[in-house]
Every structure is written in C-alpha cells, then in structure tokens.
C-alpha cells in the first residue's frame, strides 16, 4: 500500500507540474510598444498571444495619429493680408499578424541580459495592415505676377485649401526574431515587405490656377504612410510579459 500511495503521489506531483507548465505556456501574453511610428506622429501599441506550445501566435497592433503643423514660411508682400498656412493630420491604423515560430518560442538558459533564464524564437509572419488618415490643409500663398508695363510688383493670392481622406490596406510578409532582454522584457526585430493599395477621397478643395509650379508638401507621413505599391517593412518593438 505504501508503494502504491507513493506512486500515486509521484503521479499527482508530475501531473500538477505538467499542468502548471501547460498553463504557463498557454497564458504567455506580451504587451508591446512600437516606437518607430512616432516618426510619423503615431502612437502604436500591440498585443501578442501564444498557443499552448508557443509554436504559433497572433499579434495585434493599434495606432493613433495626430499632427498639427503650422511652421510654414511664405513670402508676405507689403500691404497684403497675413496668411496662416497649416497641415493637420488625423488617423488610425490596425494590423493583424499570424506568427509561425520555427522552432517554438523556447525557454533557454541564462544569457548576458538575464542570469536566470531566457526565451527566444525565430518566426515568419503574414500580416495585413489597415490605415485611415485625414489631411486638412491650407497652403495658400502670394505669387508674383510679372507684367512688363507695371511700375510696382504685382502679387496675386493663390488659394490652396482642402480636406482629403486616405484609406489603405497592405498585406505583407515579415521575418523576425524575438528574445528576452530581462526576465519579463522582450525585444522583437523584424524585416519584410508588402504591397499597399490605397484610395483617395477629396472631401473639400479650393485651388487657384497658377502659372508656376508649387512646392509639394512632404513629410514622414506622405513619404512612409501614403506611398502606394511595393513597400519595405521593418521594425523594432519592446514588450512586457503580462
């Protein structure tokens, strides 16, 4: 009877240990912060949740964009009305990524960042990203009109105001590596590529015809968020285990 009781006790302890390990694996969830979108005036956070053996995961990201830019220089001729050019951006982005870790996201021995234990894994991940942005702007200016018979400089007000909505979808494929840098902190690096499809809806527009070409207003949003076609992807995120 004592041997049977001992065997039952050992089996019970083993079962509890396996259950605890499965529960730990199943409950692995990481909250993430993505710093790179700050360059495009967006604040982005993410959430990754693993399956039981940590060979697969889902990752979701949500970002909000807000930018007000009124630091524009324009030439104001004497006796003309003061202009207040600006460009306002508002928007949001959502991305969903399915990760396949090859092999699993494993527990490993101590490393230079963590003296107790570490975790790491290499993955590939198809993803899809949705963006919506609205640009409200006033880029009006004064333009010199050359007239040979004029005795004084002649300037004309060129009106250029509007409101435009941009909506896009970008499927992509990423390759990356994720590892612990401290016991509960993670570093995630990835590169890849995708194709962005975008629609443009002009809600309001008032523009005076001009005989001169005008400087096209560019910034990080127009260069990295509103470009259509094949685009590189890449990033770095910092995570905390929940």
C-alpha positions in Angstrom: 0.0 0.0 0.0 2.8 2.4 0.8 4.4 1.8 -2.6 1.0 2.4 -4.3 0.5 5.5 -2.3 4.0 6.7 -3.2 3.4 6.0 -6.9 0.1 7.9 -6.8 1.7 10.8 -5.0 4.5 10.9 -7.6 2.0 10.8 -10.5 -0.1 13.5 -8.9 3.0 15.7 -8.5 4.1 15.1 -12.1 0.6 15.8 -13.3 0.5 19.1 -11.4 3.9 20.1 -12.8 2.8 19.3 -16.3 -0.4 21.2 -15.8 1.4 24.2 -14.4 3.8 24.2 -17.3 1.0 24.0 -19.9 -0.8 26.8 -18.1 2.3 28.9 -18.2 2.8 28.3 -21.9 -0.9 28.8 -22.7 -1.0 32.1 -20.8 2.1 33.6 -22.4 0.9 37.1 -23.5 3.1 40.1 -24.3 2.1 43.7 -24.3 4.2 45.7 -26.8 5.2 49.2 -27.7 6.3 50.1 -31.2 8.5 53.3 -31.2 9.1 53.7 -35.0 5.5 55.1 -35.8 6.4 58.0 -33.6 8.3 59.3 -36.6 5.0 59.6 -38.5 3.2 61.2 -35.5 1.5 58.0 -34.4 1.4 56.2 -31.1 1.2 52.4 -31.5 0.7 49.6 -29.1 0.5 45.8 -29.6 -0.5 42.5 -28.0 0.8 39.1 -28.8 -0.8 35.9 -27.5 0.7 32.4 -28.0 -0.8 28.9 -28.3 -0.1 26.2 -25.8 3.3 25.0 -27.2 4.3 28.5 -28.3 4.8 27.5 -31.9 2.1 29.9 -33.2 0.9 33.3 -32.1 -1.4 36.2 -33.0 -0.2 39.7 -32.8 -2.5 42.8 -33.0 -1.4 46.4 -33.2 -3.4 49.6 -32.8 -2.1 53.1 -33.6 -3.5 56.6 -33.4 -2.1 59.5 -35.4 -2.3 63.2 -34.7 -0.1 66.0 -36.1 -0.6 69.8 -36.4 2.0 71.6 -38.4 1.8 75.4 -38.8 5.5 76.1 -39.1 5.5 77.2 -42.8 7.4 80.0 -44.3 5.9 82.1 -47.0 6.8 85.5 -48.6 4.3 88.2 -47.5 4.5 91.3 -49.7 3.9 94.7 -48.1 0.2 95.7 -47.8 -1.1 92.2 -48.1 -3.2 90.2 -45.6 -1.4 87.8 -43.3 -1.9 84.1 -44.1 -1.9 81.2 -41.7 -0.8 78.1 -43.6 -1.2 74.7 -41.8 -1.4 71.0 -42.3 -3.3 68.8 -39.9 -3.2 65.0 -39.9 -5.5 62.7 -38.0 -5.7 58.9 -38.4 -5.6 55.4 -37.1 -4.1 52.0 -38.1 -4.8 48.4 -37.2 -2.7 45.4 -38.1 -3.1 41.7 -37.6 -0.2 39.2 -37.8 -0.1 35.4 -37.7 3.3 34.2 -36.5 4.8 30.9 -37.1 7.8 30.2 -34.8 10.4 27.8 -36.2 11.1 26.1 -33.9 8.9 27.1 -30.9 9.4 30.1 -28.8 11.5 28.2 -26.3 12.8 28.5 -22.8 16.5 28.7 -22.8 19.4 29.0 -20.4 20.8 32.3 -18.9 22.2 34.9 -21.2 24.0 38.2 -20.9 20.8 40.1 -20.1 19.2 37.5 -17.8 21.0 35.4 -15.2 18.1 33.1 -14.5 16.5 32.0 -17.8 15.8 33.4 -21.3 13.3 32.9 -24.1 13.8 33.3 -27.8 12.4 32.3 -31.2 12.7 32.9 -34.9 9.5 33.4 -36.9 7.9 34.3 -40.2 4.5 36.0 -40.3 2.0 37.0 -42.9 0.1 40.2 -41.9 -2.4 42.7 -43.0 -2.5 46.4 -42.1 -5.3 48.9 -42.4 -4.7 52.7 -42.4 -7.1 55.6 -42.4 -5.8 59.2 -42.5 -7.3 62.6 -43.0 -5.3 65.6 -44.1 -6.8 69.1 -43.7 -4.6 71.9 -45.0 -4.2 75.5 -46.1 -1.2 76.1 -48.3 -2.3 79.4 -49.7 0.4 81.8 -50.8 1.2 85.0 -52.6 2.5 84.7 -56.1 4.4 87.4 -58.1 2.8 88.2 -61.4 5.2 89.6 -64.0 3.8 92.5 -66.0 6.2 94.5 -68.2 4.1 97.6 -68.0 3.7 97.6 -64.2 5.6 100.1 -62.2 5.2 98.2 -58.9 5.4 94.5 -58.1 2.1 92.8 -58.5 1.2 89.9 -56.3 -1.8 87.6 -56.5 -3.3 85.4 -53.7 -3.2 81.8 -54.7 -5.7 79.8 -52.7 -4.9 76.2 -51.9 -7.0 74.6 -49.2 -8.7 71.3 -48.8 -9.6 68.1 -46.8 -8.6 64.7 -48.1 -9.2 61.2 -46.7 -6.8 58.3 -47.4 -7.7 54.7 -46.8 -5.3 51.8 -47.5 -4.7 48.1 -47.0 -1.3 46.4 -47.1 -0.8 42.7 -46.9 2.8 41.8 -46.1 5.2 39.0 -45.1 7.7 39.5 -42.3 10.7 37.6 -40.9 11.9 38.3 -37.4 13.4 37.2 -34.1 12.2 37.8 -30.6 14.1 37.3 -27.3 14.1 38.3 -23.7 16.4 41.0 -22.6 15.3 40.8 -18.9 13.1 38.3 -17.1 9.9 39.9 -18.2 11.0 42.2 -21.0 11.2 41.3 -24.7 12.9 42.7 -27.8 11.3 42.0 -31.2 13.1 42.7 -34.5 11.6 42.1 -38.0 12.0 42.9 -41.7 9.9 42.1 -44.7 7.9 43.6 -47.5 4.3 44.2 -48.6 2.0 45.8 -51.2 -0.1 48.9 -50.3 -3.4 49.6 -52.0 -4.8 53.0 -51.3 -7.9 55.1 -52.1 -8.0 58.9 -52.0 -11.2 60.8 -51.4 -11.2 64.6 -51.8 -13.8 66.0 -49.4 -13.1 69.7 -49.9 -10.8 71.5 -52.3 -10.3 75.1 -53.3 -7.4 75.8 -55.5 -6.5 78.8 -57.7 -4.8 78.0 -61.0 -1.2 79.0 -61.0 1.3 79.6 -63.8 4.2 78.5 -61.5 4.9 75.1 -60.1 4.5 74.9 -56.4 6.5 73.1 -53.7 4.8 69.9 -52.8 4.4 69.5 -49.1 6.3 66.3 -48.0 6.8 64.9 -44.5 7.3 61.5 -42.9 3.6 60.7 -43.3 3.5 61.3 -47.0 6.8 59.5 -47.5 6.1 56.4 -45.4 2.4 56.0 -44.9 0.8 57.3 -48.1 3.1 55.6 -50.7 1.3 53.0 -52.9 2.8 49.9 -54.4 5.5 47.6 -53.1 6.9 48.8 -49.7 9.6 47.5 -47.4 8.6 46.7 -43.8 10.6 46.5 -40.7 10.5 47.4 -37.1 11.6 47.0 -33.5 9.2 46.6 -30.6 9.7 46.4 -26.9 7.4 44.1 -24.9 6.5 43.2 -21.3 5.1 39.8 -20.3 1.6 40.0 -18.9 
